[in-house]
Amino acid sequence: MRWVLAGILLMLFSSISHATDYSVSHNPYEDVNFNTTLRCLAQLHDHVNNNDPRVSSYDDAEYCAVTWMDYAGYYGNDTGLLVGMGSPKQWPPEDYGATAIPSLDNIKFYIPGAEEGGYLKDNITFAHHTHSTFMTEYIESAGCSTCNGGSAAPLTPTVGVPSNRLYETEQELVDLVNELGGWPIYNHPSVGPNTGLTGYKGIEIMNTFMSLRDQKDNEDSAGTGTRLTNARALWDTWLETVSARIYAVAVNDHYGPDHTVGVGTGGGSVPDDLVANDIDQGKIEVLLTVQDLEAFESSVRAGAFFAVHENETASKGAFPEVTNIVVGSNSITLTTTAGNETVRWIANGSSVGTNSFTLSLFGLDAGLKYVRAEIDDGSGRITYTQAFELVSPSPVHHSGFGEMGR
């Protein structure tokens, strides 16, 4: 009997000895005063360029900011973003026909950026779309002699675009956006994800267009839609292997609050019968000191915002609202308005806790780089926090039962 007891104790101590205690080395919400912060609902990726009804629909949906954007990156696909040969993009937008901010009820400012992407020099691939948030300069693909393996006509750069505004590879595209003051976001990453790229600051983990394509796949193929799952998995991979300061973004991408619903409104790649809960699913909630572009950019670059996935309801805006975040020496505590949601804590891509608004950082698996939270109201509405970067001076080797209740 003593040998059996000794064996049990040995296994118990062995499992405990691999536990590690952590603290948070970087909290993206550290400078937020949750008692006074202003909440700004924003859209970073919908094609609002020169579209007054679309701007008005976001205003009616109580957004405080939208990106003045469309496609850019190769000759013939710039949709009006190129003002002149080698000139900046259409900025400020009010100079190019945008609805004046004073005439809007909720939108306080526009955000510069574009969905960049052009054929690359290898003549085969098309650059994965990258959002050049906050960048006002125009950049373009250097072109190709036989694009897409010869199935597309040769492309040459627009005459007058400076050579230092052209890119030949996908990495050069990301580097240019960073160099010119942009904040590059990896758009709809489930389409040809490339984890070898560096320099991205954000990644779309929710994209309404992707969500609807998943929905159609599920209807047509009995549950094969994996785009959003793949996007979140890539985010977790990057958080673990690249940087815990790559931030999650949720967007609409053509399927914002102005999109027509009803039979025949979907199109070939998404369900043909769209209903009100299908649109306007992706957005971010940014925490601001003042509602202007400068404060907005500062908060986004710091990661002081939440990615929001709204679904399964026609009434938007009822997503879980985080009202406070307290980071202690060895714990993280969230507070929400409702206080009854399910909280999932994710670290290195795996669950480390569920159903508790407080996560203890004692006794977790070794080697964790970050932890993040998903707050789910049970009705398909999920608020994602950004990642909290973790550090542990050394593994903790617990030596007695007194440590077990820690």
Salt bridges, closest charged atoms under 4 A:
ASP21 OD2 - ARG406 NH2 3.36
ASP70 OD1 - HIS47 ND1 2.79
GLU115 OE1 - HIS45 NE2 3.05
GLU115 OE1 - HIS47 NE2 3.06
GLU115 OE2 - HIS129 ND1 2.63
GLU115 OE2 - HIS188 NE2 3.21
GLU116 OE2 - LYS89 NZ 2.50
GLU137 OE1 - ARG165 NE 3.82
GLU168 OE1 - LYS121 NZ 3.59
GLU204 OE2 - HIS45 ND1 2.68
ASP214 OD1 - ARG227 NH1 3.41
ASP217 OD2 - ARG227 NH1 2.53
ASP220 OD2 - LYS216 NZ 3.20
ASP236 OD1 - ARG372 NE 2.92
ASP253 OD1 - HIS45 NE2 3.12
ASP253 OD1 - HIS47 NE2 3.51
ASP253 OD1 - HIS254 NE2 3.90
ASP258 OD2 - ARG54 NE 2.94
ASP280 OD2 - LYS283 NZ 3.39
GLU285 OE1 - ARG39 NH1 3.24
GLU297 OE2 - ARG301 NE 2.88
GLU310 OE2 - LYS283 NZ 2.55
GLU321 OE2 - ARG39 NE 3.87
GLU374 OE1 - ARG344 NE 2.93
GLU374 OE2 - ARG372 NH1 2.76
ASP376 OD2 - ARG344 NH1 3.24
ASP377 OD2 - ARG381 NE 2.55
GLU389 OE1 - ARG245 NE 2.90
GLU403 OE1 - HIS398 ND1 3.36
GLU403 OE1 - ARG406 NH1 2.75
